[in-house]
Amino acid sequence: MKRPALLLSFLGVIAAACGGDSGPDLCAGKSGAAGTQLRTITSGGRERTFRIDAPASALNGRPVPLVVMFHGVFSDAERIQTNTGMPDKAAEEGFITAAGDGIGQSWNAGLCCDPAARDGVDDVQFTRDMVAAIEDEYCIDPAQIYASGFSNGGAMVFRVVCDASDLFAAFAPVGGSLALFPCEPSQVRPLYIINNVDDPIVPYDLGEFSFQTFTTLYNRCDETRTTDEGPNSTCETAPVCADDTSTTLCGIRGTSHVWPGGAVDPDDPFRATDVVWDFFAGTQ
């Protein structure tokens, strides 16, 4: 072999050893199948179940985002995915989405909701265990793991903001509120809060409280504010927060305790699923 060729070959070996072009290696051995998969794991001494929606568009041999969804109280993984249409958005955009089942159809978000909160269920650990199990099967980009959810599930998103900001890259709670106060997020992350102004179950004031708490205390935002008006929405953003993050609160008018633009509110011009994904994608 001529010396230039030998040198190039040697440099190629060194680059591979140092992690060069490591993308395919990150996906090695990941054999998760396309479609909806139901899984059972043991977490915190309990048998827990969750659902994975992995479209074919996300199985391309490259690391892809994961969006974890949390259902509301008296609901479950199937219904949050059906109501929000997040699996359809995943197929369109090429990411994987998953949703766990809370104990007694509830999540321990802090102050609510029973029976999970009353029984002290460690839903943060279950979330970590669920994500780890998904990563064992599918090629997930660890820098693009996101959390969203509705109602008690929205409150659970705030719980993982507080207790699992090392795991998630961004958060988008809908129709929920901070139910664990004070808390100590380990890292500042982008946060996009959506609450309905006339919500009879989760008062809008709780959404404003959550927004103000994060802008002033946890995310350490400056006083700059921007406002975006939609047909039935007003979104206020603090665009300059610590670690180059932002914090937003969108108030949706003319609807009740529902996921805006979801299956039970299909005529709402505010399409929460689209907004949530666009937010996550914009943080990449």
C-alpha positions in Angstrom: 0.0 0.0 0.0 1.4 3.4 -0.9 2.2 5.7 2.1 -0.6 8.3 1.5 -3.2 5.6 1.3 -1.8 4.0 4.4 -1.9 7.4 6.2 -5.6 7.9 5.2 -6.5 4.5 6.4 -4.8 5.1 9.7 -6.5 8.4 10.2 -9.9 6.8 9.4 -9.3 4.2 12.2 -8.4 7.0 14.6 -11.5 9.0 13.7 -13.7 6.0 14.3 -12.1 5.2 17.6 -12.6 8.8 18.7 -16.3 8.7 17.9 -16.3 10.2 14.5 -19.5 9.5 12.5 -21.0 7.9 15.6 -24.6 8.3 14.4 -25.1 4.8 13.1 -23.4 3.3 16.2 -26.0 5.0 18.4 -28.7 3.0 16.6 -26.8 -0.4 16.6 -28.9 -3.2 18.0 -32.1 -1.1 18.2 -34.8 -3.4 16.7 -38.0 -1.7 17.8 -40.9 -2.3 15.4 -43.2 0.2 13.7 -46.7 0.7 14.9 -48.3 0.9 18.3 -46.6 -1.3 20.9 -47.8 -2.0 24.4 -45.2 -2.6 27.1 -45.2 -3.6 30.8 -42.3 -2.9 33.1 -41.7 -3.0 36.9 -41.0 0.4 38.4 -41.0 1.3 42.1 -42.1 -2.3 42.9 -45.3 -1.8 40.8 -46.2 -3.3 37.4 -46.6 -0.4 35.1 -47.8 -0.2 31.5 -47.2 2.2 28.6 -47.8 2.6 24.9 -45.2 3.4 22.2 -46.3 4.9 18.8 -43.4 4.4 16.4 -44.2 5.4 12.8 -42.2 4.0 10.0 -41.0 7.5 9.2 -39.1 7.5 12.5 -37.3 4.2 11.9 -34.7 5.5 9.5 -31.5 4.3 11.2 -30.9 7.7 12.7 -31.6 9.1 16.2 -35.1 10.7 16.4 -37.0 12.8 18.9 -39.3 11.2 21.6 -42.4 13.0 22.8 -43.7 11.6 26.1 -47.4 12.4 26.8 -49.2 12.3 30.2 -52.9 11.8 30.3 -55.5 13.5 32.5 -57.1 12.0 35.6 -59.8 9.4 34.8 -58.0 8.8 31.4 -55.2 6.6 30.1 -52.5 6.4 27.5 -54.7 5.4 24.6 -57.1 8.3 25.2 -54.5 11.0 25.4 -52.9 9.8 22.2 -56.3 9.5 20.4 -57.5 12.9 21.7 -54.4 14.8 20.9 -53.6 13.0 17.6 -49.9 13.1 18.6 -49.2 9.7 16.8 -50.4 11.2 13.6 -48.2 14.2 14.1 -45.3 11.8 14.8 -45.9 10.0 11.6 -46.0 13.3 9.7 -42.8 14.6 11.3 -40.8 11.5 11.9 -40.6 11.2 15.7 -41.7 8.6 18.3 -44.3 9.3 20.9 -45.2 7.4 24.0 -47.7 7.6 26.9 -47.8 5.8 30.2 -50.8 4.7 32.3 -51.0 6.4 35.7 -52.0 4.4 38.7 -55.7 4.5 39.1 -55.8 6.7 36.0 -53.9 9.4 37.9 -50.4 10.9 38.3 -48.7 12.0 41.5 -47.9 15.5 40.3 -47.5 16.9 43.9 -50.7 18.2 45.3 -52.8 16.1 43.0 -54.1 13.7 41.9 -55.5 10.8 43.9 -55.0 7.9 44.2 -51.5 8.3 42.9 -50.7 11.4 45.0 -52.4 9.9 48.1 -50.4 6.7 47.8 -47.1 8.5 47.1 -46.5 6.8 43.7 -43.1 7.6 42.3 -44.2 8.7 38.8 -41.0 10.5 38.2 -39.1 7.3 38.5 -41.6 5.5 36.3 -41.1 8.2 33.7 -37.4 7.6 33.8 -37.8 3.8 33.6 -40.3 4.1 30.7 -37.9 6.3 28.7 -35.0 4.0 29.4 -37.1 1.0 28.2 -38.0 2.9 25.0 -34.3 3.8 24.4 -33.5 0.1 24.7 -35.7 -0.7 21.7 -35.6 2.5 19.6 -32.9 4.9 18.4 -33.8 8.0 20.4 -31.8 11.2 20.4 -31.1 11.9 24.1 -31.0 15.6 23.4 -34.5 15.6 21.9 -36.7 14.0 24.6 -39.8 16.2 25.3 -42.8 16.1 27.7 -46.3 17.3 27.2 -49.7 16.3 28.8 -53.1 17.5 29.7 -54.9 18.4 33.0 -53.4 16.1 35.7 -51.0 15.1 32.9 -50.1 18.8 32.5 -49.4 19.0 36.2 -47.2 15.9 35.8 -45.3 17.8 33.1 -44.5 20.5 35.7 -43.5 17.7 38.1 -40.9 16.4 35.7 -39.8 20.0 35.0 -39.0 20.1 38.7 -37.5 16.6 39.1 -36.3 15.4 35.7 -35.0 18.4 33.8 -31.9 16.4 33.2 -33.9 13.9 31.1 -36.1 16.2 29.1 -35.0 19.0 26.7 -38.3 21.0 26.7 -41.8 21.0 28.3 -45.3 21.9 27.1 -48.0 21.4 29.7 -51.6 21.9 28.6 -54.6 22.7 30.9 -52.5 22.0 34.0 -50.6 23.9 36.7 -47.6 23.7 39.0 -48.6 21.3 41.8 -45.2 21.0 43.5 -44.1 24.2 45.1 -41.4 25.1 45.8 -39.3 22.8 43.6 -35.7 22.7 42.5 -35.2 22.1 38.7 -31.6 21.0 38.2 -31.5 22.8 34.8 -33.4 25.6 33.0 -35.3 24.3 30.0 -37.7 25.9 27.5 -41.3 25.9 28.7 -44.5 26.5 26.8 -47.7 26.6 28.9 -51.1 26.4 27.3 -54.2 27.1 29.5 -57.8 27.8 28.7 -59.1 31.2 29.9 -62.5 29.9 30.8 -61.5 26.5 32.1 -63.9 25.4 34.9 -61.5 22.7 36.2 -58.1 24.3 36.2 -58.6 28.1 36.7 -56.6 30.2 34.3 -55.0 32.0 37.3 -53.1 28.8 38.1 -51.6 29.0 34.6 -50.6 32.6 35.2 -49.1 31.6 38.6 -47.1 28.9 36.9 -45.9 31.3 34.3 -44.9 34.0 36.7 -43.2 31.5 39.0 -41.0 30.1 36.2 -40.2 33.5 34.6 -39.2 35.1 37.9 -37.9 32.3 40.0 -36.9 29.1 38.2 -36.1 30.2 34.6 -34.6 33.5 35.6 -36.0 35.5 32.7 -35.5 39.2 32.3 -38.4 41.7 32.0 -38.7 41.6 28.2 -42.1 40.3 27.1 -43.5 39.7 23.6 -47.2 39.1 22.8 -48.7 37.1 19.9 -52.4 37.4 19.1 -54.3 34.6 17.3 -58.0 34.2 16.4 -58.8 33.0 20.0 -55.4 33.1 21.8 -53.0 35.5 23.4 -49.5 34.2 24.0 -47.1 36.0 26.2 -43.4 35.1 26.0 -40.4 35.9 28.1 -37.8 35.3 25.3 -34.6 35.9 27.3 -34.3 33.4 30.1 -31.3 31.6 31.6 -29.3 29.2 29.4 -30.8 30.8 26.2 -34.3 29.5 26.9 -37.7 31.0 26.7 -40.9 30.8 28.7 -44.4 31.2 27.2 -48.0 31.2 28.4 -50.8 31.0 25.9 -54.4 31.8 27.0 -57.0 30.2 24.8 -60.5 31.8 24.7 -63.9 30.2 24.0 -63.3 26.7 25.2 -63.4 24.7 28.4 -61.3 22.0 30.0 -60.1 20.4 26.8 -57.0 19.9 24.6 -57.5 22.8 22.1 -58.0 21.5 18.6 -58.1 17.9 19.8 -60.7 15.2 19.1 -63.2 16.6 21.5 -62.6 20.2 20.3 -62.0 19.8 16.6 -63.2 23.3 15.5 -60.8 25.2 17.7 -58.5 27.4 15.5 -55.8 26.9 18.1 -54.3 23.5 17.3 -52.4 22.6 20.5 -50.8 19.5 19.0 -49.3 21.5 16.1 -48.2 24.3 18.4 -46.6 21.9 20.9 -44.6 20.0 18.2 -43.5 23.3 16.5 -42.3 24.5 19.9 -40.3 21.3 20.5 -38.9 21.3 17.0 -37.9 25.0 17.4 -35.7 24.2 20.4 -33.5 21.7 18.6 
